[in-house]
Amino acid sequence: MADRRSVLCTAIFTPIVFILLILGWQRGGLKDDENLAPADPPPVSHTNEPIIAGYFVNWGIYDREYNVVDLQADKLSHVLYAFANLLDDGTIVLGDAWADTDKHFPAGQTINKKADDWNEGGDNLYGNFKQLYLLKQKYRHLKVSLSVGGWSWSGNFSTVASNPEKRARFTETAASYVQDLGLDGIDIDWEMPKNDAEAVSYVALVHDLRAALGTDYLVSVAVPCGPEDYKKLHLPEMASEVDLFYLMAYDFAGAWDPVIGHQAALYGGVLNDDSAVEYYIKSGVPAEKIVLGIPAYGRGFSNTENKVGSSFDGVPSGTWEAGSYDYKVLPKPGATEHYDADQVASYSYDTKTHEFVTYDNPAAVKAKCEYALNKGLAGVMFWELSADAETQDRSLVHAAYTAFEGQVDASSNHIEYTLSRYDNIRSGM
């Protein structure tokens, strides 16, 4: 009787197991033949904890003296590494090889407090990406994506996205970087598709990228908040392929305008966060995929009055470029900080120099985080992290962490990359 039962069970369950194996194979992404390993168990795709994301710029390690070790990793869930360039043939290339993969950091600038050894044997990864990998090992909730494009390097997206062969090259190199550098995904910062044809190509690009990375790795996009730009996008089609939409909800006002205004107001004015969020949701992007961008810098206006809508004459020299200040130097000495609770916008004004600077302070960040929770959004994002204040009472990242009551997206990152070209990434350091 026992033998008959065994035969019967085998006859019933063997086809079922075979079918399940076939289905699992068909759904796979990052296959070995695509130079990417299955790695560790897939991260949880959605959690109730909010996202706190921030862009880390590779040029920050120079004059800004901001390194990976300076990240508030316990308060961040996602780091977006800016930027990689895109060549005309679809190849993604890193923006600064020295900063990205080559620099040997001294012990005081490393996550493990060990200086990078110049005499270490093998082909090893160094630079910012080694430190980010070590940081991921220490904080298993921290996900790191490589951001491709940006304002300066978006020129080739149109050509690449419209050509199947070039898209294939794009996805091939993207997938290789994920594996080689120990990443959790790819972020596309195309600024901006100019017409419907480019918007259609954008859908094809994210579709192919999703196919190459599979469902376990992140595909995100940085998207505009101006109607003339976001109305061009084919959002429902993009939403089916993209995990996160990072709304660039800043630069609503600046030197290009005839009068001064708030650069990142939640409500009011010609441009505001709420209008953009509502459009994306109504256009088919699930709220839980939307991340609200917050500036960590201010836009300045010279020779003006302390009133939105006033004329101005020129812009101040700024921290690194004319008209723009790092948030951490604001308000400037002699200026008084103000907060507009109705529009959810903060700014400073100096009655002697007649300088007006528009930016987000901790009160504005708190209100935007509450808005994100009430709207069911995924969370918030900061551009860019080197400009944040170092003290907790002024830090914007800390303000978001506090507003979210110390909760941050805890879905697991990846740390196993058995097919990386780098010995130390393959071995887990």
N, C-alpha and C positions, 0 to 999 in steps of 0.2 A: 504493500500500500504506500509506503514511504517513497519507493522508487517511482511509482506512477505519479505521485504528487510532485516530485522533483521535475519529472519530464514535463508535466503540465505547466508548472510555473515557468520553466525555461521557454516553453513554446509561446507562452503569453507575453513574458516580459522582454525577451530578447529583441523582438521588433520594436518595442517601445523605446528601449535604450538606444537602438540604432537610429531611430527617428530623431530623438533628442540630440544625439551627437551631431547629426547632419544639420539640424536647426542651429545649434551652437556654432558650428563651423561657418555657416552662411552669414551669421550676424557679426562675426569677428572683425576687428579693425586692428591696425598696427601689426599685421602678420609678419612672420619671420622673413618671407620673401619680399617684404617691403622694407627690410632692414630695420624692423622694430619688433621688440619682444612683447609677449603678453604681460609680463611683469606681475606686480602684485594684484590682489583683489581689487575690483573696480571701486572707485570712490562712490559715496552716496551722492546721487545726482541732485537731490533737493532736500534741504533741511529747513527747520523753522528758524534757525539762527540767521541773523542778517549778515550780509557781506560787507566787509570794510576793505576796500581795494585801494591801491595807490600805484602810480607810475614811478618807477625808479629809473632815472636817466643816467646813462653810462658816463656822460660828461660831468656828472656830479662829483666824481672822485678827484677832479682837478681843483680848480680855484674854489669851488664850493666846499671842498673837503668833507664830502658826505659819502660814506662807504656803506656796504651791506651791513656791517656790524652796527651801524647807527639806526637801522630799521627798528621800529617798535613792533617786532614780529609777534608778540603775544596779543597785540591788538589788531593785527591785520589778518585777513583771510586770503587775500589775493595780491600778488605783486606782478605788475606788468612792466617788463623790461624794455625800455625805449632807447634806441630804435634799431631795427635791422632795415637795410636798404633792399630795394627790389630792382633787379636789372631788367633790361628790355626783353631778354629771352625767358624770363620767368624765374630765374635763379634768385634766391634770397641770399644776401651776404650780410655778415655782421657789420655793424657801423664803425666799430673801433676795436680791432683785434687785440690791441694792448690791454685796454680796459676790460674787454669781454672775456678773453680766454688766456692771456699771456702774463699779465702782471703778477709778480710774486710779492705778496703783502707781508709786512713785518708782523710780529706776534700781536702787537697792540691793535691791529686792524683785521684780525682774523676771528672767525666764530669759535674755533677750538683753542685759541690763544697760543697757537704754534705757528712760527714763521714758515712761510713756504720755502722749501729746500731747493736751492738751485742745482744741487747734485743728486737729486732724486732720480732713480732709474725709471725707464719706461716712457711711454707717451702719455702724459698726464694733462688734465685740465687744470688751469689756474685762472687768474683773473676773477672778475665779479661772479661768474657762473659757478666756479668752485665754491665760493663763499655762500652763494645762494643754495647750493646743494647741501652744504653743511648745515645751513639754517633750516632747511626742510627736514633734515634728520632730527634736529633738535625740537622743531615745532611741526608735528605731523599734520596739523590742520592748514599749514601755509602752502598755497598753490602758486606756482610761478609760470607765467606765460611770456613768450617772446612776442613783442609788438612789432609789426612790420608796417613801415610807411611813415606816417606822421606828416606834418605840414610840408616839410622839405623834400620828402622822399616818396610822394604819392604820384609822381608824374607818369610812371610806367604801368600803373594799375589798369588803365583802360585798355592798353595794348595786350597786356598779359591776360586779363580776364576774358577778353573776347576771342582768344585763340586757344583751342583745345590742347594743342601741343605745349603751349607756354603755361597753361594752367597745370598740366601734368608735371612740368618742371617745377612749378611753384609748390605743388603739394608734395612732390618727391623731396625737395630740399627742406620744406617745412617739417615733414615727418622725420627726416634725418636729424634735424636740429633738436627735436623733442627727445629723441633717443640719445644722441651724443652728449647733449648738455644737461640732461636730467631734468627736463621740463614737464609741466602738466598741461600745456596747451599752446595754442597760437592765437594771438590777438591781431586783427586786421584794422589798421587805422588809415582808411582810404579817405582823403580829404580833397575833394568830394566827387562823387559821380555827377557829371554835368548834364546828362540827358537820359532819356528812357532807355536807349540802347546800352548805355553804361550801367544803368540800374539792373537791366536784364542780365548783363554779364556778371554783375556782382552776385546775383543769385547763383549762377553757375559756378563761380569761384568758391563760395562757401559750401555749395553742395559737394564739389570735388574734394575740398579740404575735409569735410565731415567724413566722406567715404574713406579717405586716406588715414584719418586719425581714429576712426571708429567712435563708439559712444563713451569710452572710458576717459578720453582726453578732451580738454576744453577747446571749443571754438567760440571766440568772442569778437565783437566788433565795436569800435568807437564810432559813434554816430552823432550827427549834427542836431542842433536844437533850433535852427532857423527854418521857418516854413518853406522858404524858397529851395532849401536843400533837402529836408526830410520828406517833402511831398513827392520828390522824384523817386524815392526808394520803393521797392516792391516788398513791403514789410511782411505780409503774411507768408510769402514764399521763403523769405530769409529766416523768419521765426521758426520754421520747421527744421532748420539746419543749425541754428545758432543757440548756444547755451546762455550767453549774456550779452545784453546791449548796454554798453557804457555810454550814457548820454553826456556829451560835452556841453554841459549846462553853464557856460561862462563865456566871456567876451561878448556879452550883449551890448556893451557900450565901450567906446575907446576913442582914440585919436581920429579915427575915420568918420566920426559923427559930427554934426554941426553944433550940438549942445551936449552937456554932461548928462550921464545917467548911471543907474546901477548896472554893474556888469554881470550880476548873477542873481537877480531878484527872483524869489519864488512866485510872487504875484505882481500884477500891475505892469505898466509900461508897454511898449510895443512888443518886446520879447520877454518871456519869463519861463521859468521851469515848468510850472503847472500846465501851461498850454501845450508844451512839447510832450509832457508825460501823457496828457489826455489824448493827444493825437496818436501817439504810439500804441496806446492801449486800444483805442477805437479802431485802429488800423490792423489789429490782429496780433500784436505782440503781447503775450501774457505778462501781466504785471510782475510776476515772480521772476521774469527774465530781465527786468529793467533795473539798472543801477544808476542812480542819480549822481552826476558829476558835481564836484565842489572845487572851486579854485583855491589853491594855496598861494595866491599872489594877488596883488591889487593893481588896478588901472588908475593912473594919475592924470589930473588935468591941472594946468597952470592958469593963473590970472583969471579966476572965476569966483562966483559967489557960492555960499553954502546952501545951495538949493538945486535939486535936480531940474534940468531944463534950462539952466543958465548957460550963457555962451562962455567960451574959454579961449585962451590964446596960448597955444603950444602945450607941450607935455613935459614933465620933469625928466631928468636924466635917468632915473630908475636905478635898480640894483645891478642888472646885467644888460639891460637894453632900455632904450628910451620909452618912457611911459609906463613901465612895469616894475613893481616892487615885489621882492620876496615878502610873503606874509610875516615872516619872523622879525622884520624890521618895522612893522606897523603896530600902532600908529607912530609916525615919526615924532621925534622930540619937538614939543611945542604945539603939536596937533591934538585935537580933542576927538575921541571916538564917539560915534553916535550909532544908534540901532533903530531901524524902522520896522516895528513889529507888524505893521499892516502888509508891507511888501516883503517882509523877511529879507532885509538887506542891511548891511552895516557899512559904515564909511567913516572917514576922518576928515577934519577940516582945520586948517591953520589960518587964523584970522590975520596974522601978520604977513605970511607969504602968499595967502589966497590960493592955497593948493588944496584940491579936493581929491581924495583917493577912495575908490570903491573896492570893497573886498568882503569876505565873509569872516566874522569873528566867531568865538565859541558859541555865543547866543544864537547866531544864524545857523550854525551847524546843528545845534541841538534841535532847533525848530524844523530843519530839513530832515533830520533823522526821524522825528516824530511824524512828519508828513509821509516819509517813506513807509513807516510802519502802518499808518492809517490807510495808505493806498495799496498795501500789500506788495510793495516793491521788494526787489531782492536786497537792496541796501544802498550804500553810497560809495563813491570813488573820489580820490584826490589827485589832481594834477598840480604839482608833482611833489614828491615827499621831501626832497632836500630843502624846500622852502618853508616847511612847517617849523613852528616854534619848538624849542627844546624843553621848556618848562611846562609842567602839566597844566598849570592854570591857563596857559595860552595855546597849548597844542591843539590843533584841529582834529588830529587822529584820536587823541585822548578824549576830546569832547564827544566825538562820535561813539567811541567805546563806552563812555559814561552814559550817553543818551540811550544806547542799546542795553544798558544795565549789565555791562560786562559780558554780554553774549555775542559770540561771533561764529560765523559758519565753520563748523567743525568737520566737514567732510574730509576724508583722508586724501593726502597727496600721494604721489608715486615716489618711491626711492630705489626701485630695482630696474636697472637698465642693462641687461646682460649682453646687448649687442652694441653698446656704445663704442665709438672708436677710441675712447680714452680709457686707459688701464684703471685709473683710480675711480672712475665712475662705474665701470663694469664690476669692480670689486667692492663697491660701496665705501670707498676710502679706507 
